[in-house]
Amino acid sequence: MPHPIMFDDADPLLGRLRALALAFPDAAEKVSHGRPAFFTTKVFAYYGGSVKVDGVYRQHEHSVLVLVDPEERAALLDEDRCFVPAYLGAYGWVGVDLTGDTDWDEIDELLDASYRRTAGSRRIALLDSRRSRA
């Protein structure tokens, strides 16, 4: 049985995130477990997540899940807008809530960090060459 779709394709926050995520070398999008996932060989970001509170899942529909280094993750989790997502949190992922006031430069940096942890050396070299020309 497929997962239900848990996002609105016309969501402007998803549109903003999609534009950033798909700008990375070889990045593509798929729907995984009902949510948009951005990947190369491995997923580097998800749109939307949840946390389990007292046995009930609380949705964070407008959020991005990324895989960052442990020090950065710890710093992010000190902020109210960040959370340990269900399932992926045990593997080092962190969720960041997105709003109209989101600092999109910071989100791009978090996507960059997550991409670098998942994309492989050839793609990272390509990313570095693109960014050095920009």
DSSP file with accessible surface (Angstrom, degrees, kcal/mol):
  #  RESIDUE AA STRUCTURE BP1 BP2  ACC     N-H-->O    O-->H-N    N-H-->O    O-->H-N    TCO  KAPPA ALPHA  PHI   PSI    X-CA   Y-CA   Z-CA
    1    1 A M              0   0  227      0, 0.0     2,-0.0     0, 0.0     0, 0.0   0.000 360.0 360.0 360.0 123.8    0.0    0.0    0.0
    2    2 A P        -     0   0  120      0, 0.0     3,-0.1     0, 0.0     0, 0.0  -0.335 360.0-103.8 -71.9 154.4    1.6    3.3   -1.0
    3    3 A H        -     0   0  109      1,-0.1    31,-0.2    32,-0.0     2,-0.1  -0.478  39.7-106.1 -71.9 146.4    1.9    6.2    1.4
    4    4 A P        -     0   0   90      0, 0.0     2,-0.3     0, 0.0    -1,-0.1  -0.395  39.5 -99.6 -69.1 150.3   -0.5    9.0    1.1
    5    5 A I        -     0   0  109      1,-0.1    30,-0.2    -2,-0.1    29,-0.1  -0.573  37.2-171.7 -70.7 127.3    0.8   12.3   -0.3
    6    6 A M        +     0   0   72     28,-3.1     2,-0.3    -2,-0.3    -1,-0.1  -0.147  55.1  61.8-118.0  38.1    1.6   14.6    2.6
    7    7 A F  S    S-     0   0   44     28,-0.1     2,-0.6    41,-0.0    55,-0.0  -0.984  72.3-122.4-155.4 160.9    2.4   17.9    0.8
    8    8 A D    >   -     0   0  106     -2,-0.3     3,-2.2     1,-0.1     6,-0.2  -0.948  17.1-149.0-107.4 118.5    0.8   20.5   -1.5
    9    9 A D  T 3  S+     0   0  102     -2,-0.6    -1,-0.1     1,-0.3     6,-0.0   0.753  98.2  56.7 -60.8 -22.9    2.9   20.8   -4.7
   10   10 A A  T 3  S+     0   0   80      4,-0.1    -1,-0.3    -3,-0.0     5,-0.0   0.422  74.6 129.3 -88.6   2.8    1.8   24.5   -4.8
   11   11 A D    <>  -     0   0   16     -3,-2.2     4,-2.3     1,-0.2     5,-0.1  -0.383  54.5-147.1 -59.6 120.4    3.3   25.2   -1.4
   12   12 A P  H  > S+     0   0  106      0, 0.0     4,-2.2     0, 0.0    -1,-0.2   0.834  97.2  54.8 -64.1 -30.0    5.5   28.3   -1.8
   13   13 A L  H  > S+     0   0   30      2,-0.2     4,-2.5     1,-0.2     5,-0.2   0.920 108.9  48.0 -68.3 -40.6    7.9   27.1    0.9
   14   14 A L  H  > S+     0   0    0      2,-0.2     4,-3.3     1,-0.2     5,-0.2   0.915 109.6  54.2 -62.6 -40.8    8.3   23.8   -0.9
   15   15 A G  H  X S+     0   0   34     -4,-2.3     4,-2.1     2,-0.2    -2,-0.2   0.914 109.6  46.6 -59.4 -42.6    8.9   25.8   -4.1
   16   16 A R  H  X S+     0   0  134     -4,-2.2     4,-1.7     2,-0.2    -1,-0.2   0.931 115.6  45.3 -64.4 -46.8   11.7   27.8   -2.5
   17   17 A L  H  X S+     0   0    0     -4,-2.5     4,-3.0     1,-0.2     5,-0.3   0.922 110.8  54.1 -63.8 -43.2   13.3   24.7   -1.1
   18   18 A R  H  X S+     0   0   47     -4,-3.3     4,-2.7     1,-0.2    -1,-0.2   0.911 106.2  52.2 -58.2 -45.0   12.9   22.8   -4.4
   19   19 A A  H  < S+     0   0   70     -4,-2.1     4,-0.4    -5,-0.2    -1,-0.2   0.913 114.3  42.9 -60.6 -41.8   14.7   25.6   -6.3
   20   20 A L  H >< S+     0   0   39     -4,-1.7     3,-1.0     2,-0.2     4,-0.3   0.947 116.3  46.3 -68.3 -49.1   17.7   25.5   -3.8
   21   21 A A  H >< S+     0   0    0     -4,-3.0     3,-1.4     1,-0.3    -2,-0.2   0.891 110.0  52.1 -65.6 -39.7   17.9   21.7   -3.6
   22   22 A L  T 3< S+     0   0   69     -4,-2.7    -1,-0.3    -5,-0.3     5,-0.2   0.571  94.4  73.3 -77.8  -4.9   17.7   21.0   -7.3
   23   23 A A  T <  S+     0   0   64     -3,-1.0    -1,-0.3    -4,-0.4    -2,-0.2   0.626  76.8  97.7 -80.0 -12.1   20.5   23.5   -8.0
   24   24 A F  S X  S-     0   0    3     -3,-1.4     3,-2.1    -4,-0.3    99,-0.0  -0.477  95.4 -82.7 -76.2 147.5   23.0   21.0   -6.6
   25   25 A P  T 3  S-     0   0    1      0, 0.0    -1,-0.1     0, 0.0   102,-0.1  -0.232 109.1  -6.6 -54.3 129.7   24.9   18.8   -9.2
   26   26 A D  T 3  S+     0   0   80      1,-0.2     2,-0.1    -4,-0.1    -3,-0.1   0.588  93.4 157.2  63.2  13.4   22.8   15.8  -10.3
   27   27 A A    <   +     0   0   21     -3,-2.1     2,-0.3    -5,-0.2    13,-0.2  -0.429  13.2 173.2 -71.6 143.9   20.1   16.5   -7.8
   28   28 A A  E     -A   39   0A  37     11,-2.2    11,-2.4    -2,-0.1     2,-0.4  -0.895  23.4-125.3-140.9 170.7   16.7   15.1   -8.5
   29   29 A E  E     +A   38   0A  58     -2,-0.3     2,-0.3     9,-0.2     9,-0.2  -0.948  27.3 164.0-124.5 143.1   13.4   14.9   -6.6
   30   30 A K  E     -A   37   0A  96      7,-2.3     7,-3.1    -2,-0.4     2,-0.6  -0.938  39.7-108.0-144.0 165.8   11.2   11.9   -5.8
   31   31 A V  E     +A   36   0A  75     -2,-0.3     2,-0.4     5,-0.2   -26,-0.0  -0.897  37.7 179.8 -98.7 123.9    8.3   11.2   -3.4
   32   32 A S  E >   -A   35   0A  24      3,-3.1     3,-1.8    -2,-0.6    -2,-0.0  -0.994  69.1 -13.0-128.2 123.3    9.4    9.0   -0.5
   33   33 A H  T 3  S-     0   0  120     -2,-0.4    -1,-0.1     1,-0.3    -2,-0.0   0.856 130.3 -53.6  54.9  35.3    7.0    8.0    2.2
   34   34 A G  T 3  S+     0   0    3    -31,-0.2   -28,-3.1     1,-0.2    -1,-0.3   0.490 121.1  95.1  84.0   4.7    4.5   10.6    0.9
   35   35 A R  E <  S-A   32   0A  23     -3,-1.8    -3,-3.1   -30,-0.2    -1,-0.2  -0.941  82.3 -97.1-128.9 151.7    7.0   13.5    1.1
   36   36 A P  E     -A   31   0A   0      0, 0.0    11,-2.5     0, 0.0     2,-0.4  -0.415  40.6-169.6 -64.7 135.1    9.4   15.2   -1.4
   37   37 A A  E     -AB  30  46A   0     -7,-3.1    -7,-2.3     9,-0.2     2,-0.5  -0.991  11.2-150.5-128.5 136.3   12.9   13.9   -1.1
   38   38 A F  E     +AB  29  45A   0      7,-3.2     6,-3.2    -2,-0.4     7,-1.5  -0.920  32.8 152.0-110.4 131.6   15.9   15.4   -2.9
   39   39 A F  E     -AB  28  43A  48    -11,-2.4   -11,-2.2    -2,-0.5     4,-0.2  -0.938  41.1-168.7-151.3 164.6   18.7   13.1   -3.8
   40   40 A T  S    S-     0   0   10      2,-1.7    -1,-0.1    -2,-0.3    79,-0.1   0.226  97.7 -29.8-115.9-100.8   21.7   12.1   -6.0
   41   41 A T  S    S+     0   0  107     77,-0.2     2,-0.3     1,-0.2    78,-0.1   0.861 145.4  26.5 -80.2 -38.6   22.6    8.5   -5.1
   42   42 A K  S    S-     0   0  136     76,-0.3    -2,-1.7    73,-0.1     2,-0.2  -0.871  98.4 -94.5-119.8 157.1   21.4    9.1   -1.6
   43   43 A V  E     +B   39   0A  20     -2,-0.3    -4,-0.3    -4,-0.2     3,-0.1  -0.469  35.0 177.4 -69.9 134.5   18.8   11.5   -0.2
   44   44 A F  E     +     0   0A   0     -6,-3.2    23,-0.5     1,-0.3     2,-0.3   0.494  65.9  15.6-114.5  -9.0   20.2   14.7    1.1
   45   45 A A  E     -BC  38  66A   0     -7,-1.5    -7,-3.2    21,-0.1     2,-0.3  -0.967  55.3-162.0-162.1 146.4   17.0   16.5    2.1
   46   46 A Y  E     -BC  37  65A  39     19,-1.5    19,-2.5    -2,-0.3     2,-0.7  -0.960  20.3-133.3-123.2 148.3   13.3   15.8    2.8
   47   47 A Y  E    S+ C   0  64A   3    -11,-2.5    17,-0.2    -2,-0.3    15,-0.1  -0.905  77.0   8.4-101.9 117.0   10.5   18.3    2.9
   48   48 A G  E     +     0   0A   0     15,-2.6     2,-0.3    -2,-0.7    13,-0.2   0.167  64.6 176.1  94.0 147.3    8.3   17.8    5.9
   49   49 A G  E     - C   0  60A   4     11,-1.6    11,-3.4    15,-0.1     2,-0.3  -0.911  14.9-133.7-163.2-171.3    8.7   15.5    8.9
   50   50 A S  E     - C   0  59A  15     -2,-0.3    36,-3.5     9,-0.3     2,-0.3  -0.969   3.0-144.9-153.1 163.6    7.2   14.6   12.2
   51   51 A V  E     - C   0  58A  17      7,-2.1     7,-3.5    -2,-0.3     2,-0.6  -0.961  23.1-124.2-129.3 150.8    8.1   13.9   15.9
   52   52 A K  E     + C   0  57A 126     -2,-0.3     2,-0.5     5,-0.2     5,-0.2  -0.868  30.2 179.0 -99.7 119.4    6.5   11.4   18.2
   53   53 A V  E >  S- C   0  56A  62      3,-3.3     3,-2.0    -2,-0.6    -2,-0.0  -0.983  70.9 -20.2-123.4 118.5    5.1   12.9   21.3
   54   54 A D  T 3  S-     0   0  162     -2,-0.5    -1,-0.1     1,-0.3     3,-0.1   0.879 128.5 -50.7  51.4  41.7    3.4   10.7   23.9
   55   55 A G  T 3  S+     0   0   56      1,-0.2     2,-0.4    -3,-0.0    -1,-0.3   0.473 120.4 104.0  80.9   1.7    2.9    8.0   21.3
   56   56 A V  E <  S-C   53   0A 100     -3,-2.0    -3,-3.3     2,-0.0     2,-0.5  -0.951  70.9-124.3-119.6 136.5    1.3   10.4   18.7
   57   57 A Y  E     -C   52   0A  84     -2,-0.4     2,-0.6    -5,-0.2    -5,-0.2  -0.664  19.7-158.7 -81.0 125.7    3.0   11.8   15.6
   58   58 A R  E     -C   51   0A 137     -7,-3.5    -7,-2.1    -2,-0.5     2,-0.2  -0.934  19.5-132.1-103.7 121.2    3.1   15.6   15.5
   59   59 A Q  E     -C   50   0A  79     -2,-0.6     2,-0.4    -9,-0.2    -9,-0.3  -0.468  19.2-166.7 -78.5 143.0    3.6   16.8   11.9
   60   60 A H  E     +C   49   0A  19    -11,-3.4   -11,-1.6    -2,-0.2     3,-0.3  -0.787  20.4 171.5-119.0  77.0    6.1   19.5   10.9
   61   61 A E  E     +     0   0A 113     -2,-0.4     2,-0.8     1,-0.3    -1,-0.1   0.827  69.1  49.6 -62.9 -35.0    4.6   19.9    7.4
   62   62 A H  E    S+     0   0A  77     -3,-0.1    36,-3.5    36,-0.1     2,-0.3  -0.691  92.2 100.2-108.2  77.1    6.7   23.0    6.5
   63   63 A S  E     - D   0  97A   0     -2,-0.8   -15,-2.6    -3,-0.3     2,-0.4  -0.951  60.1-130.5-149.7 165.8   10.2   21.9    7.4
   64   64 A V  E     -CD  47  96A   0     32,-2.2    32,-2.5    -2,-0.3     2,-0.5  -0.981  14.5-150.7-122.4 137.7   13.4   20.5    5.9
   65   65 A L  E     +CD  46  95A   8    -19,-2.5   -19,-1.5    -2,-0.4     2,-0.3  -0.942  24.7 171.1-107.0 129.0   15.2   17.5    7.2
   66   66 A V  E     -CD  45  94A   0     28,-2.4    28,-2.5    -2,-0.5     2,-0.6  -0.931  34.1-127.4-135.3 160.5   19.0   17.5    6.6
   67   67 A L  E     + D   0  93A  24    -23,-0.5    50,-0.3    -2,-0.3     2,-0.2  -0.933  40.9 164.5-110.5 107.7   22.0   15.4    7.6
   68   68 A V        -     0   0    2     24,-0.7    42,-0.0    -2,-0.6    46,-0.0  -0.714  44.6 -75.7-118.6 172.8   24.7   17.7    9.1
   69   69 A D     >  -     0   0   61     -2,-0.2     4,-2.6     1,-0.1     3,-0.2  -0.269  49.1-107.7 -68.8 156.6   27.8   17.1   11.2
   70   70 A P  H  > S+     0   0   83      0, 0.0     4,-2.4     0, 0.0     5,-0.2   0.841 116.7  52.0 -56.8 -36.9   27.2   16.3   14.9
   71   71 A E  H  > S+     0   0  142      2,-0.2     4,-2.0     1,-0.2     5,-0.1   0.924 112.5  44.9 -67.1 -43.4   28.5   19.7   16.2
   72   72 A E  H  > S+     0   0   63     -3,-0.2     4,-2.6     2,-0.2    -1,-0.2   0.904 111.9  53.5 -66.2 -39.0   26.2   21.6   13.8
   73   73 A R  H  X S+     0   0   51     -4,-2.6     4,-2.5     1,-0.2    -2,-0.2   0.933 107.7  50.4 -60.2 -45.7   23.3   19.3   14.7
   74   74 A A  H  X S+     0   0   57     -4,-2.4     4,-0.6     1,-0.2    -1,-0.2   0.914 111.4  48.4 -60.9 -42.0   23.8   19.9   18.4
   75   75 A A  H >< S+     0   0   55     -4,-2.0     3,-1.0     1,-0.2    -1,-0.2   0.916 111.8  49.5 -64.9 -42.3   23.8   23.7   17.9
   76   76 A L  H >< S+     0   0    7     -4,-2.6     3,-2.3     1,-0.2     6,-0.3   0.907 103.5  59.3 -63.2 -40.8   20.7   23.6   15.7
   77   77 A L  H 3< S+     0   0   53     -4,-2.5    -1,-0.2     1,-0.3    -2,-0.2   0.651  92.1  68.9 -68.7 -10.3   18.8   21.5   18.3
   78   78 A D  T << S+     0   0  143     -3,-1.0     2,-0.3    -4,-0.6    -1,-0.3   0.570  88.8  83.8 -77.0 -10.1   19.3   24.3   20.9
   79   79 A E  S X  S-     0   0   75     -3,-2.3     3,-1.6    -4,-0.2    -3,-0.0  -0.765  81.2-133.2 -99.0 142.2   16.9   26.4   18.7
   80   80 A D  T 3  S+     0   0  168     -2,-0.3    -1,-0.1     1,-0.3    -3,-0.0   0.773 103.9  61.4 -62.2 -27.7   13.1   26.1   19.1
   81   81 A R  T 3  S+     0   0   68     -5,-0.1    16,-3.1    15,-0.1     2,-0.3   0.541  96.1  75.7 -79.3  -4.5   12.6   25.9   15.3
   82   82 A C  E <   +E   96   0A  13     -3,-1.6     2,-0.3    -6,-0.3    14,-0.2  -0.778  57.6 173.8-111.6 153.6   14.6   22.7   15.1
   83   83 A F  E     -E   95   0A  17     12,-2.2    12,-3.2    -2,-0.3    -6,-0.0  -0.969  38.8-106.3-152.4 161.3   13.7   19.1   16.1
   84   84 A V        -     0   0   70     -2,-0.3    10,-0.1    10,-0.2     2,-0.1  -0.858  46.8-135.0 -91.0 112.2   14.8   15.5   16.0
   85   85 A P     >  -     0   0    4      0, 0.0     4,-2.0     0, 0.0     5,-0.3  -0.388  21.1 -99.0 -73.8 148.1   12.6   13.9   13.3
   86   86 A A  T  4 S-     0   0   21    -36,-3.5     2,-2.7     1,-0.2   -36,-0.2  -0.284 100.6  -1.2 -56.9 147.6   10.9   10.6   13.8
   87   87 A Y  T >4 S+     0   0  166      1,-0.2     3,-0.5    -3,-0.1     4,-0.2  -0.341 133.6  52.5  68.8 -63.4   12.8    7.6   12.3
   88   88 A L  G >4>S+     0   0   41     -2,-2.7     3,-1.9     1,-0.2     5,-1.6   0.744  89.8  76.5 -77.9 -22.5   15.7    9.6   10.7
   89   89 A G  G ><5S+     0   0    5     -4,-2.0     3,-1.8     1,-0.3    -1,-0.2   0.863  87.2  61.0 -57.5 -34.5   16.7   11.4   13.9
   90   90 A A  G < 5S+     0   0   92     -3,-0.5    -1,-0.3    -5,-0.3    -2,-0.2   0.702 103.1  52.8 -66.4 -16.6   18.4    8.3   15.3
   91   91 A Y  G < 5S-     0   0  179     -3,-1.9    -1,-0.3    -4,-0.2    -2,-0.2   0.202 130.1 -89.4-105.4  13.6   20.7    8.5   12.2
   92   92 A G  T < 5S+     0   0   20     -3,-1.8   -24,-0.7     1,-0.3    -3,-0.2   0.408  79.4 140.2  99.7  -1.0   21.8   12.1   12.8
   93   93 A W  E   < -D   67   0A  22     -5,-1.6     2,-0.3   -26,-0.2    -1,-0.3  -0.388  31.8-161.4 -75.4 154.1   19.2   14.0   10.8
   94   94 A V  E     -D   66   0A   0    -28,-2.5   -28,-2.4   -10,-0.1     2,-0.4  -0.981   9.3-138.0-134.4 145.9   17.7   17.2   12.1
   95   95 A G  E     -DE  65  83A   0    -12,-3.2   -12,-2.2    -2,-0.3     2,-0.4  -0.850  11.7-165.2-104.2 142.9   14.5   19.0   11.1
   96   96 A V  E     -DE  64  82A   0    -32,-2.5   -32,-2.2    -2,-0.4   -14,-0.2  -0.987  20.3-130.1-127.7 120.2   14.3   22.8   10.7
   97   97 A D  E     -D   63   0A  42    -16,-3.1     2,-0.4    -2,-0.4   -34,-0.3  -0.439  21.1-145.5 -68.5 141.2   10.8   24.5   10.5
   98   98 A L        +     0   0    7    -36,-3.5     2,-0.3    -2,-0.1   -36,-0.1  -0.892  25.5 161.6-110.9 139.3   10.3   26.8    7.6
   99   99 A T    >   -     0   0   72     -2,-0.4     3,-1.6   -86,-0.1   -36,-0.0  -0.817  57.7 -85.6-139.7-178.7    8.2   30.0    7.8
  100  100 A G  T 3  S+     0   0   76      1,-0.3    -2,-0.0    -2,-0.3     0, 0.0   0.715 128.1  53.2 -64.0 -20.6    7.8   33.2    5.8
  101  101 A D  T 3  S+     0   0  156      2,-0.1    -1,-0.3     3,-0.0    -3,-0.0   0.266  79.6 138.7 -98.3  11.2   10.7   34.6    7.8
  102  102 A T    <   -     0   0   21     -3,-1.6     2,-1.1     1,-0.1     3,-0.1  -0.271  58.7-125.6 -60.8 139.7   13.1   31.8    7.1
  103  103 A D     >  -     0   0   87      1,-0.2     4,-1.8     2,-0.1     3,-0.3  -0.767  25.8-170.3 -84.2  99.5   16.7   32.7    6.3
  104  104 A W  H  > S+     0   0   23     -2,-1.1     4,-2.4     1,-0.2    -1,-0.2   0.762  81.6  61.3 -70.8 -23.1   17.1   31.0    2.9
  105  105 A D  H  > S+     0   0  122      2,-0.2     4,-2.0     1,-0.2    -1,-0.2   0.917 106.2  47.8 -65.6 -39.7   20.8   31.5    2.8
  106  106 A E  H  > S+     0   0   42     -3,-0.3     4,-2.4     2,-0.2    -2,-0.2   0.917 110.0  51.5 -65.7 -41.7   21.1   29.5    6.0
  107  107 A I  H  X S+     0   0    1     -4,-1.8     4,-2.8     1,-0.2     5,-0.2   0.921 108.2  52.3 -62.1 -40.2   18.8   26.8    4.5
  108  108 A D  H  X S+     0   0   39     -4,-2.4     4,-2.4     1,-0.2    -1,-0.2   0.910 109.2  50.2 -61.1 -39.7   21.1   26.7    1.4
  109  109 A E  H  X S+     0   0  126     -4,-2.0     4,-2.4     2,-0.2    -2,-0.2   0.897 110.7  48.9 -65.1 -40.0   24.1   26.2    3.7
  110  110 A L  H  X S+     0   0    1     -4,-2.4     4,-2.4     2,-0.2    -2,-0.2   0.907 111.3  49.5 -66.9 -40.1   22.3   23.4    5.5
  111  111 A L  H  X S+     0   0    0     -4,-2.8     4,-3.1     2,-0.2    -2,-0.2   0.911 110.1  52.1 -62.0 -41.7   21.5   21.7    2.2
  112  112 A D  H  X S+     0   0   24     -4,-2.4     4,-2.6     2,-0.2    -2,-0.2   0.935 110.0  48.1 -59.2 -46.4   25.1   22.1    1.1
  113  113 A A  H  X S+     0   0   22     -4,-2.4     4,-1.1     1,-0.2    -1,-0.2   0.920 114.9  45.1 -62.8 -42.0   26.3   20.4    4.3
  114  114 A S  H  X S+     0   0    0     -4,-2.4     4,-0.7     2,-0.2     3,-0.4   0.915 111.5  52.5 -69.5 -41.2   23.9   17.6    3.9
  115  115 A Y  H >X S+     0   0    0     -4,-3.1     4,-2.6     1,-0.2     3,-1.4   0.932 107.1  53.3 -57.9 -45.5   24.7   17.2    0.2
  116  116 A R  H 3< S+     0   0   79     -4,-2.6     4,-0.3     1,-0.3    -1,-0.2   0.790 106.7  52.8 -63.7 -26.8   28.4   17.0    1.0
  117  117 A R  H 3< S+     0   0  127     -4,-1.1    -1,-0.3    -3,-0.4    -2,-0.2   0.626 124.4  24.3 -81.4 -13.0   27.7   14.1    3.5
  118  118 A T  H << S+     0   0   15     -3,-1.4   -76,-0.3    -4,-0.7    -2,-0.2   0.593 103.7  74.1-125.5 -17.1   25.8   12.1    0.9
  119  119 A A  S  < S-     0   0    5     -4,-2.6     4,-0.4    -5,-0.2    -3,-0.1   0.680  86.2-121.4 -87.5 -21.8   26.8   13.0   -2.7
  120  120 A G     >  -     0   0   41     -4,-0.3     4,-2.1    -5,-0.2     5,-0.2   0.005  32.3 -76.8  94.0 157.6   30.2   11.4   -3.2
  121  121 A S  H  > S+     0   0  104      1,-0.2     4,-2.5     2,-0.2     5,-0.2   0.843 124.0  54.8 -65.7 -37.3   33.6   12.9   -4.1
  122  122 A R  H  > S+     0   0  152      1,-0.2     4,-2.0     2,-0.2    -1,-0.2   0.944 112.3  43.5 -63.3 -45.2   32.9   13.5   -7.8
  123  123 A R  H  > S+     0   0   45     -4,-0.4     4,-2.6     2,-0.2    -1,-0.2   0.875 112.4  52.9 -69.0 -36.1   29.8   15.5   -7.2
  124  124 A I  H  X S+     0   0   35     -4,-2.1     4,-2.9     2,-0.2    -1,-0.2   0.921 108.6  50.3 -65.9 -40.5   31.4   17.4   -4.4
  125  125 A A  H  X S+     0   0   60     -4,-2.5     4,-2.4     2,-0.2    -2,-0.2   0.912 111.0  49.3 -62.1 -41.2   34.2   18.4   -6.7
  126  126 A L  H  X S+     0   0   54     -4,-2.0     4,-2.2     2,-0.2    -2,-0.2   0.928 111.1  49.6 -63.6 -42.7   31.7   19.5   -9.3
  127  127 A L  H  X S+     0   0    3     -4,-2.6     4,-2.6     1,-0.2     5,-0.2   0.938 110.8  49.8 -60.1 -48.0   29.9   21.5   -6.7
  128  128 A D  H  X S+     0   0   73     -4,-2.9     4,-2.0     1,-0.2    -1,-0.2   0.895 110.0  50.3 -61.2 -39.4   33.1   23.2   -5.6
  129  129 A S  H  X S+     0   0   47     -4,-2.4     4,-1.1     1,-0.2    -1,-0.2   0.903 112.3  47.6 -68.1 -36.9   34.1   24.1   -9.1
  130  130 A R  H  X S+     0   0  106     -4,-2.2     4,-0.8     1,-0.2     3,-0.2   0.910 113.1  47.6 -66.0 -43.9   30.6   25.6   -9.7
  131  131 A R  H  < S+     0   0   97     -4,-2.6     3,-0.2     1,-0.2    -2,-0.2   0.827 107.3  55.9 -71.5 -29.9   30.7   27.6   -6.5
  132  132 A S  H  < S+     0   0   98     -4,-2.0    -1,-0.2     1,-0.2    -2,-0.2   0.791 108.8  48.5 -72.7 -25.8   34.3   28.9   -7.1
  133  133 A R  H  <        0   0  178     -4,-1.1    -1,-0.2    -3,-0.2    -2,-0.2   0.652 360.0 360.0 -82.7 -18.3   33.1   30.3  -10.5
  134  134 A A     <        0   0  120     -4,-0.8    -3,-0.0    -3,-0.2    -4,-0.0  -0.193 360.0 360.0 -77.8 360.0   30.1   32.0   -9.0
